[in-house]
Amino acid sequence: MQTHVVKVPARGSELGHFRDSEGPGRLEEWCVSDADSSRGSIEALAEAGAHLRDKDTPVAFPTETVYGLGADATRSAAVKGIYSAKGRPSDNPLIVHVCDLQMLRRRLLGTAADGTEQALPDRYTTLIERFWPGPLTILLPNAQPSRLAPEVTAGLPTFGVRMPSSTLALSLIKLAGVPLAAPSANASTRPSPTAAHHVYHDLDGRIELILDGGPSQVGVESTVVDGLCEPPVVLRPGGISMEALRGCPGWEHAVKAYKDHSEEGRAAPRAPGMKYKHYSPRARVVLYEASCRAASDGIASADMESARASQNGHAPDGEERPTRRVGVIRTQRWKAAAGLEVRGWREASPAATETDQPAYEVYTGDLVGSSGQVTGELFDVNLGKDAKGIAQGLFAALRELDSRGADTIFVDGIDGEVDIAAAVMNRLRKAASELRS
């Protein structure tokens, strides 16, 4: 199977708009643009929409969170194509994406006993008004008979749904005419993709089409909430913080219902990301918690000795020389190189960014061992100190160091349980091989 990448350059309101910009009908209907300036992009999206309706191979597309791998959520053959392309366990449910409230009610909720359209639970009203379209997924009862392919819910009586804020995603869904099941467009367990070339790296030859709309703006997946229980719970932290949720009527006492590691042994995860190991690069990842006092400036002495120890091997040209490669991801505390001694410290061009502007800086240098000899290479990624910027660059940074062939990646964790830092640390803990606290 040949994989094609199609660039869709139009952004913002060029691709479409909601029929009403405010009031009770604000999210009722998404209208695709008919402007001449967006014609080429709309034609590309229309072709992708036809692919989604007629074929069983999924399409990768950008959202504001990460790139998604979409398929018609109402057809089993199409949804099975997602699991096949990703190598995803079949008991891991999928989130459904809709373009407007009309699609949600008419295609997914079903009808009440009196024949009227089923209403959304009242508890979600404020959340939808405040956070849709955006990085928030809500759990709803699955209609009986269900409108969804059974593979979407993985046997659960509920399904997760969200309305993305990406105008490209909204227009694609509208032109497809069907709700899209869409997990992240990466190979299962790998770091989530925030750029089209990440998708291509993982899924080349497994899918036919990748829509390239530039880098994702949020960088971590949506927050998943369940308002069908008391108290309401957060099943997965993401782009909407606990603090923001608790500011909504009916959600003041929302509680955390997830763990920051894989929950092996659960009969079926209630939301994606709960049961299995996720977000992992090939390298060994050592995560320093914000509570680790030994990491105020950089990694601890024991890890420092291990990092700079010589590991000899043969380079491709046959010359014997050190091949150890160590990666460092800096955030709010660590100094350059995380305390390791390096020579020839210099800025490096980010690997495989193509036309995307990365949300981080990369530096490199030669690692120096305890006796003064060069023992390997260090690659240092600086994500900055702002939690939103860290979230935006996190997955790309893990992929960056993977592409550099890092053997071990040391990460400086950040503090926070009610803002987006909670999502960052949740992803890092699931990716980590070892924790330092």
Residue pairs with C-beta under 8 A, 6 or more apart in sequence:
1 57
1 205
1 206
1 207
1 208
2 205
2 208
3 200
3 203
3 204
3 205
3 206
3 207
3 208
3 209
3 210
4 208
4 209
4 210
5 196
5 200
5 210
5 212
6 44
6 48
6 209
6 210
6 211
6 212
7 212
7 213
8 41
8 44
8 45
8 168
8 211
8 212
8 213
9 40
9 41
10 37
10 38
10 40
10 41
10 42
10 168
11 167
11 168
11 213
11 214
12 167
13 33
13 167
14 33
14 35
14 37
14 38
14 41
14 167
15 32
15 33
15 38
15 41
15 42
15 45
15 167
15 168
15 170
15 171
16 30
16 31
16 32
16 33
16 167
16 170
16 171
16 174
17 30
17 31
17 33
18 26
18 27
18 28
18 29
18 30
18 31
18 100
19 25
19 28
19 29
19 30
19 31
20 26
20 28
20 29
27 100
27 101
27 128
27 132
27 133
27 163
28 100
28 101
28 102
29 100
29 101
29 102
30 99
30 100
30 170
30 171
30 173
30 174
31 174
32 42
32 45
32 171
32 174
32 175
33 42
33 171
34 42
41 168
42 171
42 175
44 211
45 168
45 171
45 172
45 175
45 211
46 175
48 59
48 61
48 172
48 175
48 176
48 209
48 211
49 172
49 174
49 175
49 176
49 177
50 176
51 57
51 59
51 208
51 209
52 58
52 59
52 70
52 71
52 72
52 78
52 172
52 176
52 178
52 180
53 72
53 176
53 177
53 178
55 78
55 208
56 71
56 75
56 77
56 78
56 80
56 81
57 81
57 85
57 207
57 208
57 209
58 69
58 70
58 71
58 78
58 81
58 82
58 85
58 207
59 69
59 70
59 71
59 172
59 207
59 208
59 209
59 210
59 211
60 67
60 68
60 69
60 70
60 185
60 193
60 196
60 199
60 203
60 207
60 209
60 210
60 211
61 67
61 68
61 70
61 168
61 169
61 172
61 182
61 185
61 210
61 211
61 213
62 68
62 166
62 168
62 169
62 196
62 211
62 212
62 213
62 214
62 216
63 97
63 164
63 165
63 166
63 169
63 182
63 216
64 134
64 135
64 164
64 165
64 166
64 169
64 216
64 217
64 218
64 239
65 135
65 164
65 216
65 218
65 219
65 220
65 221
65 222
65 238
65 239
66 184
66 185
66 192
66 193
66 194
66 216
66 218
66 219
66 220
66 221
66 395
67 184
67 185
67 186
67 192
67 193
67 194
67 195
67 196
67 198
67 199
67 216
68 97
68 169
68 180
68 182
68 183
68 184
68 185
69 82
69 85
69 86
69 182
69 183
69 184
69 185
69 199
69 203
69 207
70 97
70 172
70 180
70 181
70 182
71 78
71 79
71 81
71 82
71 180
71 181
71 182
72 78
72 79
72 149
72 176
72 178
72 179
72 180
72 181
73 79
73 94
73 96
73 148
73 149
73 152
73 178
73 179
73 180
73 181
74 107
74 147
74 148
74 149
74 178
74 179
75 149
76 149
76 150
76 151
78 149
79 94
79 149
79 151
79 152
79 181
80 151
82 88
82 94
82 181
82 182
82 183
83 89
83 90
83 151
84 206
85 203
85 206
85 207
86 183
86 186
86 187
86 188
86 203
87 187
87 188
88 183
88 188
89 188
89 275
89 276
90 151
90 154
91 154
91 155
91 268
91 269
91 275
92 154
92 183
92 269
92 272
92 275
92 276
93 152
93 153
93 154
93 156
93 159
93 160
93 268
93 269
93 270
93 271
93 272
94 151
94 152
94 154
94 160
94 181
94 182
94 183
94 272
95 137
95 160
95 161
95 162
95 181
95 182
95 183
95 222
95 224
95 272
96 108
96 148
96 152
96 159
96 160
96 161
96 162
96 179
96 180
96 181
96 182
97 161
97 162
97 163
97 164
97 169
97 173
97 179
97 180
97 181
97 182
98 104
98 107
98 108
98 161
98 162
98 163
98 173
98 179
99 163
99 170
99 171
99 173
99 174
100 163
100 170
100 174
103 173
103 179
104 120
104 161
104 163
104 179
105 117
105 118
105 120
106 117
107 147
107 178
107 179
108 140
108 143
108 147
108 148
108 159
108 161
108 179
109 117
109 118
109 119
109 120
109 140
109 143
110 118
110 143
110 144
110 145
110 147
111 117
111 118
112 118
112 119
118 143
120 128
120 140
121 140
121 227
121 228
122 250
123 227
123 228
123 232
123 250
123 251
124 138
124 227
126 248
126 249
126 250
126 251
127 136
127 138
127 225
127 227
127 245
127 248
127 251
128 138
130 244
130 248
131 240
131 244
132 162
132 163
133 163
133 164
133 165
133 170
134 162
134 163
134 164
134 165
134 239
134 240
135 162
135 164
135 165
135 218
135 221
135 222
135 223
135 238
135 239
135 240
136 162
136 222
136 223
136 225
136 238
136 239
136 240
137 160
137 161
137 162
137 222
137 223
137 224
137 225
137 236
137 238
137 271
138 160
138 161
138 162
138 225
138 226
138 227
139 158
139 159
139 160
139 224
139 225
139 226
139 227
139 228
139 235
139 270
139 271
140 158
140 159
140 160
140 161
140 228
141 157
141 158
141 228
142 148
142 153
142 156
142 157
142 158
142 159
146 153
148 159
148 181
149 181
152 159
152 181
153 159
154 268
154 269
155 268
156 268
156 270
158 226
158 228
158 270
160 224
160 271
160 272
161 179
162 222
163 170
164 170
166 213
168 211
168 213
172 180
172 211
173 179
173 180
183 272
184 192
184 193
184 221
185 193
185 199
185 202
185 203
185 210
186 192
186 193
186 198
186 199
186 202
186 203
187 202
187 203
188 276
189 276
189 277
189 278
189 279
189 280
190 202
190 279
190 280
190 281
191 198
191 279
191 280
191 281
191 395
191 398
191 399
191 402
191 431
192 220
192 221
192 279
192 395
192 427
193 199
193 202
193 395
194 215
194 216
194 219
194 392
194 395
194 396
195 214
195 215
195 216
195 353
195 354
195 356
195 396
196 210
196 211
196 212
196 213
196 356
197 352
197 353
197 354
197 356
198 395
198 396
198 399
199 210
200 210
201 352
201 399
203 210
214 356
215 356
215 357
215 358
215 359
215 396
216 392
217 392
218 238
218 239
218 391
218 392
219 359
219 391
219 392
219 393
219 394
219 395
219 396
220 238
220 239
220 391
220 394
220 395
220 420
220 423
220 424
220 427
221 236
221 238
221 239
221 272
221 273
221 423
222 236
222 238
222 239
222 240
223 234
223 236
223 237
223 238
223 239
223 240
223 241
223 245
223 423
224 234
224 235
224 236
224 238
224 271
224 272
224 273
225 232
225 233
225 234
225 235
225 245
225 254
226 232
226 233
226 235
226 257
226 270
226 271
227 250
227 251
231 253
231 254
231 255
232 250
232 251
232 253
232 254
232 255
233 254
233 255
233 256
233 257
234 242
234 245
234 254
234 255
234 256
234 257
234 258
235 257
235 258
235 270
235 271
235 274
236 258
236 271
236 272
236 273
236 274
236 426
237 256
237 258
237 422
237 423
237 426
238 423
239 391
239 420
239 423
241 418
241 419
241 420
241 422
241 423
242 254
242 256
242 417
242 418
242 419
242 422
243 418
243 419
245 251
245 254
246 252
246 253
246 254
246 418
256 417
257 270
258 271
258 273
258 274
258 426
259 274
260 425
260 426
260 429
260 430
261 429
261 430
262 275
262 276
262 277
262 278
262 430
263 269
263 274
263 275
264 275
264 276
266 274
266 275
268 275
269 275
269 276
273 426
273 430
277 430
278 427
278 430
278 431
279 395
279 398
279 427
279 428
279 430
279 431
280 430
280 431
281 398
281 399
281 401
281 402
281 406
281 409
281 431
282 402
283 327
283 401
283 402
283 406
283 407
283 408
283 409
284 407
284 408
284 409
284 433
284 434
285 398
285 408
285 409
285 411
285 428
285 431
285 432
285 433
285 434
286 299
286 303
286 408
286 409
286 410
286 411
286 432
286 433
286 434
286 435
286 436
287 411
287 413
287 428
287 429
287 431
287 432
287 434
287 435
287 436
288 295
288 299
288 410
288 411
288 412
288 413
288 436
289 413
289 435
289 436
289 437
290 332
290 333
290 413
290 414
290 415
291 415
291 437
292 300
292 413
292 436
292 437
294 300
294 301
294 436
295 333
295 334
295 412
295 436
296 333
297 333
297 334
297 335
297 338
297 339
298 304
298 334
298 335
298 337
298 338
298 339
298 340
299 307
299 328
299 334
299 338
299 339
299 340
299 410
300 436
303 410
303 436
304 339
304 340
305 370
306 408
307 324
307 326
307 340
307 367
307 408
307 410
308 326
308 340
308 341
308 367
308 368
308 369
308 370
308 375
308 376
309 324
309 369
309 375
310 322
310 324
310 369
310 373
310 375
310 376
311 322
311 323
311 324
311 375
311 376
311 407
312 320
312 321
312 322
312 323
313 320
313 321
313 322
313 323
314 320
314 323
315 321
315 323
322 367
322 374
322 375
322 376
322 377
323 376
324 367
324 375
324 376
324 377
324 407
325 376
325 377
325 378
325 379
325 404
325 405
325 406
325 407
326 340
326 367
326 376
326 377
326 378
326 379
326 406
326 407
326 408
326 409
326 410
327 378
327 379
327 380
327 381
327 401
327 404
327 406
327 408
327 409
327 410
328 334
328 337
328 338
328 340
328 378
328 379
328 380
328 381
328 409
328 410
328 411
329 381
329 383
329 394
329 397
329 398
329 401
329 409
329 410
329 411
329 412
330 336
330 338
330 380
330 381
330 382
330 383
330 412
331 383
331 384
331 385
331 390
331 411
331 412
331 413
331 414
332 385
332 412
332 414
332 415
333 412
334 412
336 345
336 363
336 380
336 382
337 345
337 363
337 365
337 378
337 380
338 380
338 410
338 412
340 367
340 378
341 367
341 368
342 365
342 366
342 367
342 368
342 378
343 365
343 366
343 368
343 374
344 365
344 366
345 363
345 364
345 365
346 363
346 364
346 365
347 361
347 362
347 363
348 362
348 363
348 364
348 379
349 362
350 358
350 360
350 362
350 400
351 362
351 400
351 403
351 404
352 400
352 403
358 393
358 396
358 400
359 383
359 389
359 392
359 393
359 396
360 381
360 382
360 383
360 384
360 393
360 396
360 397
360 400
361 381
361 382
362 379
362 380
362 381
362 382
362 400
363 379
363 380
363 382
364 377
364 378
364 379
364 380
365 377
365 378
365 380
366 374
366 376
366 377
366 378
367 374
367 375
367 376
367 377
367 378
368 374
368 375
369 375
379 400
379 401
379 404
379 406
381 393
381 397
381 400
381 401
383 389
383 390
383 393
383 394
383 397
384 390
384 393
387 414
387 416
387 419
387 420
387 421
387 424
388 420
390 414
390 421
390 424
391 420
391 423
391 424
394 424
394 427
394 428
395 427
398 409
398 431
401 409
411 428
411 432
413 425
413 428
414 421
414 424
414 425
415 421
416 422
416 425
429 435
